[in-house]
Every structure is written in C-alpha cells, then in structure tokens.
Amino acid sequence: IKGWKLFDSASNIYSANAGSTPFRQLYVNGNKAVRTRSPNLGAGGAANFFRLTGFDSTAHNVQVSSSQVPSFSNLTKVEMHLMTAWADNTLRIASITSSSGTSAIKFQSPEDGILFVRSNPRLDQHNTGFARAFYFENALEMLDEAGEWYLDEVTSTVYYKPRAGEDMATATVVAPMVETIMGIRGRSTSETVSYLWFQGLTFAHSTFMRP
C-alpha cells in the first residue's frame, strides 16, 4: 500500500487507498500493526480487557458499562472479541442500546445463534477468571495508539497511526491477500505426509479472513 497522506495532523493519523479486497492484517516495515481496539493493549503488548456486566439469553444480548462503548459511526463493522468458557468468540455487532449506564449489545447472524443457542461456551456465573472478558475491535474511533490501523471497507481507505521512527513516505506497508501460503496433505489417513524437512524458508504476510 502506497500513497499515504496525512489525514489528521493533531492525532498523527495517515490514510491511503486500500484497494477493493478486504484484509484483517497489516504489516509496516515487517512489523505487524494492531487492528484498532478498545481497551488498548497494556504496556509491552500485555493483555488488557473489559468485562461483561451481564447477559440475557432470552433477548440474545450481553450487557456492558456504557462508559466503555464509544459512539461508532460504522457499527456493523465493529467486532467484539468475547472470551467464554471454551473459546474466544469473534462477534460482529448488530446494535447497541444504552439505558441508565448500561449498554445492551446484540450480534449479527450467525454469531448470535452460535453464542446463545449452544450450551458451551457458557456465559453463566460458573465462568470465572478469564471468562467474560472482552475487547472491541475495528473502528476509526478507536484509532488512538501508535501502531494501530483501521480499514474502512465502504470507502476503501486504510488509516494508520505511525510508531516512533516510521516515515510513511518511505515505509513498506503490506496488506496480506493470501490465507494459505503452503498446504501439505496426505492422500488418506493411511497415507499421511511425514519425514519432510524445510530449511532456509521465511513465511510472512498471510491473512485470516474467516471471522
């Protein structure tokens, strides 16, 4: 991706034409950038999360503190990464309704059914520790940390806030298009692949589009 221009001088945010193919990863000078998120990662990239305040299996929503929810301009592209008993769920948001300091969040299909119909992962009180932790991802409103990026699929524009020492006029920015760099398959369970040795190869810049 080339042709970066200063988009917001006060926040040091740059933008460029992203082309017509969506992507979920971005690399700048060989370093993986962080897709915009809230809360931001902790010091040194340490894990950092919010936690649900409640849920309603009948209404198919989860509840969070309204103070943790930005005003999203492109809401249906925002995702919630929700940790439950057995999984990290990637959930596209359908709607957010706020009242008395609490925001109820509903999800798009099929995520809505996957989360609320199956018995596991669970959202109930038996979940402790890491469960029910979450963070929001993929919104321009959350682009506030150096090294973060956001893709607006409607306008085909990618936004990036450079890290210290990065010059967007000369930076090498790669948006991966390939999901599988190499695939190795045996003919059957009785004819499996084995005894292979790869040396001197570098794998880089793949994407993962399933969510």
Stockholm file with secondary structure:
# STOCKHOLM 1.0

chainA/1-211         IKGWKLFDSASNIYSANAGSTPFRQLYVNGNKAVRTRSPNLGAGGAANFFRLTGFDSTAHNVQVSSSQVPSFSNLTKVEMHLMTAWADNTLRIASITSSSGTSAIKFQSPEDGILFVRSNPRLDQHNTGFARAFYFENALEMLDEAGEWYLDEVTSTVYYKPRAGEDMATATVVAPMVETIMGIRGRSTSETVSYLWFQGLTFAHSTFMRP
#=GR chainA/1-211 SS CCCCEEEETTTTEEEEECCSSCCSCCEETTEECEECEESCCCGGGCCCCEECCEEETTTTEEEEEGGGCCCCSSGGGCEEEEEETTEEEEEEEEEEEEETTEEEEEECTTHHHHHHHSSSSCCSTTCCTTTTEEEEECCGGGCCSTTEEEEETTTTEEEECCCTTCCTTTCCEECCCCSCSCCCCCSBTTBCCCCCCCCSCCCCCCCCCCC
#=GC SS_cons         CCCCEEEETTTTEEEEECCSSCCSCCEETTEECEECEESCCCGGGCCCCEECCEEETTTTEEEEEGGGCCCCSSGGGCEEEEEETTEEEEEEEEEEEEETTEEEEEECTTHHHHHHHSSSSCCSTTCCTTTTEEEEECCGGGCCSTTEEEEETTTTEEEECCCTTCCTTTCCEECCCCSCSCCCCCSBTTBCCCCCCCCSCCCCCCCCCCC
//
